[in-house]
């Protein structure tokens, strides 16, 4: 069973974490400042590659941004590529 959480630590930095059967399988490095959520990096453990886990992380990131009325600054190559491929889907949260 996969679960995702947004965890913010001091100075508004944090992670979107993905767990599979209670083992951390992936993460996104993020920060929040004002109404901007910046995503720097997406990483999925090699043991979990090819299972769509990066997309699960992206879905949690976007839902968190929507719930908190944040605009996403996609510095992460994976997130930026997904936003460019599906601009309509992410138009409401993409800080271009």
C-alpha positions, 0 to 999 in steps of 0.5 A: 500500500502506497501513502504520500505525505507533505512534511515541512520542516524549519524555514519552510523547506520539506519533502513530499514523501512516498511510502510503500509498505511502510518503507520510504520509496521516494520523495520530492524536495520542496520549499514554500515561500508566500504563495509559491511552492518550489519543487527542486528534485524528485527521487524514487528508490531504484527498487521501485522504478517503473511503478508510477511512483514519481506520478504519485508524488506529482499528484500529491504535490499538485493536490497540496498546492491546490488545497493551499492555493499555492503556485508551483515553481517547477525547478525539478526536471521531471515536474517541469517536463510533466507541466510542459506535456500537460499544460491544461492539467496544471495551468491553475498551479503552474507559476510560469 
